[in-house]
């Protein structure tokens, strides 16, 4: 009689030990650290983060929410070691809240600390540009100007060379 009860008790004890070890592994995944917003534009931004060394993360989940609005955007990436994610289709001059969460084979980490940021107005972006900063649009305009100048110089040189050749023949 004790053999059956002892066997069941041993199995129950083994099962409970397995559950407690599994929950320790899931709970040991730390929330991402140093969540930062970079490359902030009127309609896009990049969120970056760090994780503790040794965390068994296989992916990440990013939640993006407009402040004071209930709707969320949820971005989930697995099988990646990337520590950044592009946020797109943002509205200019709008406050957003972002959280990052690590994903492992045994579950998810707690949410990171919330990061609050505001997208700039397009006018603020242009006003904050330093005098030494050059945009791609300006580079394109400068290249067009140089090409136009080059064409004028070539035409003048061809005309000058043609006039000299005509003068020698005369």
C-alpha positions as CSV (number, residue, x, y, z in Angstrom):
1,X,0.0,0.0,0.0
2,X,2.8,2.4,0.9
3,X,4.5,1.6,-2.4
4,X,1.6,3.1,-4.5
5,X,1.2,6.1,-2.3
6,X,4.9,6.7,-2.2
7,X,5.1,6.4,-6.0
8,X,2.3,9.0,-6.4
9,X,3.9,11.3,-3.9
10,X,7.3,11.0,-5.6
11,X,5.7,11.8,-9.0
12,X,3.8,14.7,-7.5
13,X,6.9,16.0,-5.9
14,X,8.9,15.6,-9.2
15,X,6.1,17.4,-11.1
16,X,6.0,20.3,-8.6
17,X,9.8,20.6,-8.8
18,X,9.6,20.8,-12.6
19,X,6.9,23.5,-12.5
20,X,9.0,25.6,-10.0
21,X,12.1,25.3,-12.1
22,X,10.2,26.3,-15.2
23,X,8.7,29.3,-13.5
24,X,12.1,30.3,-12.2
25,X,13.5,30.2,-15.8
26,X,10.6,32.3,-17.1
27,X,10.8,34.8,-14.2
28,X,14.6,35.1,-14.6
29,X,14.3,37.0,-17.9
30,X,14.9,40.7,-17.1
31,X,13.1,43.6,-18.6
32,X,15.1,45.5,-21.3
33,X,17.2,48.4,-20.0
34,X,18.3,51.8,-21.4
35,X,15.3,52.1,-23.7
36,X,16.0,55.1,-25.8
37,X,14.4,57.0,-28.8
38,X,16.8,58.0,-31.5
39,X,16.6,59.4,-35.0
40,X,13.4,61.2,-34.0
41,X,11.5,62.7,-37.0
42,X,8.0,64.0,-37.6
43,X,6.7,60.7,-38.7
44,X,9.3,58.1,-37.5
45,X,11.7,57.2,-34.8
46,X,14.0,54.4,-33.8
47,X,13.7,52.7,-30.4
48,X,16.9,51.0,-29.0
49,X,17.5,49.0,-25.8
50,X,20.0,46.8,-24.0
51,X,19.5,43.5,-22.2
52,X,21.4,41.9,-19.4
53,X,24.3,39.7,-20.5
54,X,23.2,36.0,-20.4
55,X,19.5,36.7,-20.8
56,X,18.1,34.0,-23.0
57,X,16.1,36.4,-25.2
58,X,15.2,35.1,-28.7
59,X,13.1,38.1,-29.6
60,X,11.4,41.3,-28.5
61,X,8.0,42.8,-28.4
62,X,7.5,46.6,-28.6
63,X,4.3,48.4,-27.7
64,X,3.7,51.9,-29.0
65,X,0.8,54.0,-27.8
66,X,-0.3,57.6,-28.3
67,X,-0.5,59.2,-24.9
68,X,-4.1,59.4,-23.6
69,X,-5.3,57.1,-26.4
70,X,-6.2,53.4,-25.7
71,X,-5.1,52.0,-29.1
72,X,-1.8,50.2,-29.2
73,X,0.6,49.1,-31.9
74,X,2.3,45.9,-31.1
75,X,5.5,44.9,-32.9
76,X,6.9,41.4,-32.2
77,X,10.1,40.0,-33.6
78,X,11.5,36.6,-32.8
79,X,14.7,34.8,-33.8
80,X,16.6,38.0,-33.7
81,X,19.4,39.6,-31.7
82,X,18.6,43.1,-33.0
83,X,18.4,45.7,-30.2
84,X,16.5,48.3,-32.2
85,X,13.2,48.8,-34.0
86,X,11.9,51.4,-36.4
87,X,8.6,53.1,-35.5
88,X,6.7,54.4,-38.5
89,X,3.5,56.2,-39.4
90,X,3.8,58.5,-36.4
91,X,1.9,61.7,-36.3
92,X,4.0,64.9,-36.0
93,X,3.7,66.9,-32.8
94,X,2.2,63.9,-30.9
95,X,3.2,62.3,-27.6
96,X,3.9,58.5,-27.6
97,X,4.7,55.9,-24.9
98,X,6.9,52.9,-25.8
99,X,7.6,49.7,-23.8
100,X,10.0,46.9,-24.8
101,X,9.7,43.3,-23.6
102,X,12.1,40.4,-24.1
103,X,10.8,37.1,-25.4
104,X,12.5,33.7,-24.5
105,X,11.5,30.1,-25.1
106,X,9.9,30.0,-21.6
107,X,7.9,33.3,-21.8
108,X,8.2,37.0,-21.7
109,X,10.0,39.5,-19.5
110,X,8.3,42.2,-17.6
111,X,7.8,45.4,-19.6
112,X,10.6,47.9,-19.7
113,X,10.2,51.3,-18.0
114,X,7.9,53.4,-20.2
115,X,9.6,55.9,-22.5
116,X,7.6,59.0,-23.3
117,X,8.6,61.1,-26.4
118,X,7.0,63.7,-28.6
119,X,7.5,63.8,-32.4
120,X,8.5,67.2,-33.7
121,X,6.5,69.5,-35.9
122,X,8.0,69.7,-39.4
123,X,8.7,73.4,-38.8
124,X,10.6,72.6,-35.6
125,X,12.7,70.1,-37.4
126,X,13.7,72.6,-40.1
127,X,14.3,75.4,-37.5
128,X,16.5,73.1,-35.4
129,X,18.8,72.2,-38.3
130,X,22.3,73.6,-37.7
131,X,23.9,75.8,-40.5
132,X,26.4,73.0,-41.2
133,X,23.8,70.3,-41.6
134,X,23.0,69.4,-45.2
135,X,19.9,67.4,-46.2
136,X,19.7,65.0,-49.1
137,X,17.3,67.4,-50.8
138,X,19.9,70.2,-50.7
139,X,22.6,67.8,-51.9
140,X,20.4,66.9,-54.9
141,X,19.8,70.6,-55.7
142,X,23.6,71.3,-55.4
143,X,24.3,68.4,-57.8
144,X,21.8,69.8,-60.3
145,X,23.4,73.2,-60.1
146,X,26.9,71.7,-60.6
147,X,25.6,69.8,-63.6
148,X,24.1,73.0,-65.1
149,X,27.3,74.9,-64.5
150,X,29.4,72.1,-66.1
151,X,27.2,72.2,-69.3
152,X,27.6,76.0,-69.6
153,X,31.4,75.7,-69.2
154,X,31.5,72.9,-71.9
155,X,29.4,75.0,-74.3
156,X,31.6,78.0,-73.8
157,X,34.8,76.0,-74.3
158,X,33.4,74.4,-77.5
159,X,32.4,77.8,-78.8
160,X,35.8,79.3,-78.0
161,X,37.6,76.4,-79.6
162,X,35.4,76.6,-82.6
163,X,36.1,80.4,-82.9
164,X,39.9,79.8,-82.6
165,X,39.7,77.1,-85.3
166,X,37.8,79.4,-87.6
167,X,40.3,82.2,-86.9
168,X,43.2,80.0,-88.0
169,X,41.5,79.0,-91.2
170,X,41.0,82.6,-92.2
